[in-house]
Amino acid sequence: MKVTVVGAGNVGATCANVLAHRDFLQEVVLLDIKEGTAEGKALDTWQQAPIDYYSTKVTGVTNDYAKTANSDVVVITSGLPRKPGMSRDDLISTNANIVKSVTENVTKYSPDAIIIVVSNPLDVMTYCAFLTAKKDSNKVFGMAGILDTARYRAFLADEIGCSPKDIQAILMGGHGDTMVPLPRFTTVAGIPVTDLVAKDKLDAIIQRTKVGGGEIVNLLGTSAWYAPGAAAAQMVEAILKDEKRIFPVCAWLTGEYGLKDIYLGVPVVLGKKGIEKIIELKLDKDEQALLATSATHVKEVMDVLDNMKTPA
């Protein structure tokens, strides 16, 4: 099995490194446009193999898409990172052109590959890749919900004083300030979270989760990378091992939740065919309203992309 990660910045390099450590792939190709960057990070990861005991070979290349040929999964992390004070939506024009070019190149050499998009603004860049790839939507989707859910679970673990392993949760909607956490579907070792966390504290955690990416940008001066890279790697593993894992994923909706022709975060089953099923939760009136608001925001940015005519 072979995986390509396009973009050897912090997120892409972390994704490749995590995949290597999982030790189930023959090869991970790390590609970047900057001379030497992917090669250097790949070499560093390969030199880590005797220490951490894995056999997956990581190969770094500079803009040579022929080396990515016959990849089973391609993870696209290319694009500009956010800077302090910059919204995800500010990135749309530049990153759409980058994602379009990358998608054209990877599909040329790996026409059957499943594509996972990580580039921001996430929902819209996934849409851009879908339009460019011209393949079934179950094979083009975005990583956001796993990351957002992980942040939510981490904050809850701190508040409760328990292991994050014991927290199960789901988030829906766009990747950004309008995401929709669902406390009703959050449990701690099977216990409803509302039995363990007071409403005011839970509301504060939800709000912190919504701006979780921005919190790290303000601290570091750039976007997060450990958790996003690991989240993308987790999706790759679920697909190639055909694990049928249930994850929140940025997926193309065709009527689910009353929404159509939009990429939005929803729970899905991930397996060897990509998105094998979209799970429709029975949302209450308030939850459905929050999801509709999030969808409206995402659709507005999708319209910006459509008007740019970038993915023609």
N, C-alpha and C positions, 0 to 999 in steps of 0.2 A: 504493500500500500504506500501511496505517495501523496504528500500534501505540499502545496505551495503557499507561502505567506508573502504577500506583496506589501512592501513597506518595512524597512528594517529599523524604523524608529523604536521608541521605547515599547509601544504596545506590540508591534510585530515581532521584535526580538524576544520579548517575554513570551509571546504565544509559541514561537518556535522552540524556545528553551523548555517550556512546560511540556510541550508535545514530545520532545526528546526524552525528558525524564519519565514520561508515561510508558515509553519503551514498547510500543506496539506497531510502530511504523518502520518501513525499510529506510525511507528517506524523507527529510523535510528540506525543501528548497526555499531559501530566504532571498528575496529579490529587492533591490533598491536602485534608484537612479543615481545615487551619489557613489562615485568610484571608491571601492574598498570598504564601504560601511558594512554591507551584507557579508562580504568575505571575512572581515575581521570578527564580526559578532558570531558568525557560524563557526569559525576556527576556535574561538574562545569557548563556545558551547561544546564542540567536539573534544576539546582538551579537558573539559569538565567530566566527560563520560567515564574515564577510568576511576575518578574519585567518587562519583555518584552512581556508578554501576549501571549504565545503560548502553545499548548498542545502536540506537537510531542515529544514522548519519545525517548531519546538517550541512548542507551545501550552500554557500553564498555566491550570488551572481549579481553583476551590474547590468541591469536592463537587457539581459539575454533571455527572452521569453522561451526560446527553443529549449532551454534547460528545464523548463516547467512542464514539458510535454507529458501527456498522459497522467496528469494529476487527478486523483479521485475527489479531492476537495481543495478549493482555493479560498484563502482568507484574505480579504482586501482591507488593509489598514492605512492605505496611502491617503495623504492629504495634509493640510496644515493643521497643527494643533491649535486649540483655543488659547488666547492670551487673556490676562486679567481684564475684565470689563467688556470682553467680546462675547456676544451670544453665539450659540451654535448656528443660528440662522444667518449671521453675518458671513459665514464661511461658504455659503451655498454656491456662488458662482465659480470660484476657484476650484473647489473640491469636486464639483460636478464634472468639470472638464477632466480632472485627474482620474476620477472613477470611470468615466466613459472610456478613456484611453486604455486604462488597465483592463477593463472588462473585455474590450475588443481583442486585446493581446492574449489574455488567458483563454478566452473561448476559441481563438484561432488554433491554439496548440492542445487544448484540453476541452473539446466540444461537449463532452458528457459530464464534466466536473460539476459538483455542487458548489455554489458560491455563497460564502458567508461574508457579509459586509459589516465592517466595524467603523468605517469612516464617518465623520460628522458633517452636517446634521444627519444623524443615523437613518431616520425613517425615509428621508428624501433621497439620500445617497443609495439606499437599497432600491428605491423606485427607479433611480437613474440606471443602476446596474441591470435591473429587470428589463427595462426598455431596450438597453443596449445588447444584452445577451440573447434576447429573443428566444427564451426557453421557458418551460413550465415554471410557474411560480413556486411550486413545491421544491424547486432546486435553486431558488434565489431568495435569500432571506437575511435578516439582520440580527446582530447580537446587541441587545440592550437590556432586555428584561432580566437575564441572569445576573448581570452586573447590578442593576437597580435593586433586585431582590436581595442580592448578597449584602449590599449596603444596609438595607432595611433590617436584615437578619443580624448583621453585626451590631448595629445600634441597639436592637432589642436585647441581644446577648449581654451587652454592657449594662443595660438598665435592669435586667432580671438577675444578672450574676450567674449565667449558665453558659454552657458550651453552645456556640453557633451551630454545631452539628445537630442539635435537638430542635432547631427552629425550622418549620416549614411555612412557606409563604408564597403568595402570588401577587404580581403587579401587572397592570395592563395599561394600554394607552401609549402615547408617544414617549420618546426618550427625551425628557426635559422637564420643565417646570409644571407641565400639565399631566404628568404621569398619574396613574390611578392606583394607589396602594389599596389593598382590600383586607382590612383587619378581620372581617368576618371569615376569611379563608386563611387566617394565620393561626398556627398552633405551635405549642411548645411541648414536645414529647406527647402529643395528642391532646394537650390541655388548651382550650381556647385562650388566646393571648389576652382577651379582655378580662379573664379571671385573674391574671397575674400583673397587669399593668393598668394603672389608673388612666381614665380617658384623657386628661389634660397632658399627661406624659406621653401617651400614645400619639396624640395629635402633634405634639412637638417632634417626636421621632419621625412621623410621616412627613412633616414639613422639612425636616433636616434631610430626609431621603430625597425629596423632590429637588433639592439644591445640592445634593451630595457631590456631583461633579464639580460644581462651582466652588464648593468649599475647598476641594483639593487644588483647583486652579489658583485660588487666592493664597493658599499656603505655599505652593511650589512655583507658581509663575507659569505653569503649563499643566496639561491634562494628566490624569492618573494613568498608570500603565500596568502595575502588577495585577490588580483585580480584573481590568478589562482583558488583558492578554490571557489570563487563566480562564476567564469565562468563555472566550472564543475557542480555546483549546478543549474545554469541556464539551462544547457543541461538536467539534470535530470527532472526538472520541465516541460520543453517543451515536453519531452517524456511522462511522466506519466499523464500530463493533456491533452495530444494529441493536442498540440497547433498549430502544423504545422508551427513552426517558421523556418525562413530561417537564417541559421548560416553557417559560414565557419567552416568546420569540417575535421579532418584527416580521409579520407575515402579510401576504396579499389577501384581502378579504373580498369575498364575492357574495355578500349577503349575510354573513355571520354577524350577530349582534346588531342587525339592522343596518350594517355599513357595507358599502360596495365600492370597488375600484380605489382602494386605499391600502397603504402599508401601515400596519399598526400592531402594537404589542398585544399578543393574546397567547393563552396556553396552547401548546401543541404537543404532539407525540413526534419525537425525532428518531429516525432509524435510517437504514441504508438507502431508502428512497428520498431522503431529505425530510420534509414535513409530510408525515404520513396521515395525520389527522389534526384538524383544528377542533379544540374542545370548547364547546359553548356552555359557559357557566350560567346559572340562573341568577342574574343580577337583580338587585332590588331597584326601585325607582331612582334613588339617589346615586347609586353606583352607575346605573345606565346613563344618567345625566352627566356625571363626571367623565365617563368614557366618550360621550357625544361631544363634550366641550374639547377634550383632548383631540378627538378626530378632526374637529373643525380647525384647530390650530395646525395640525399636520397637513390637512388638505390645502390650507392657504399657502404653505410653503411648497407643496407639490405643484400648486398652480404657478408659483413663481418659476419653478423649473420648466414646466410646460411652456410658459411664455418665453423662456430663454431659448427654447428649441435646441438645447444642448445635445440630448441623446438621439438626434435624428439619424 
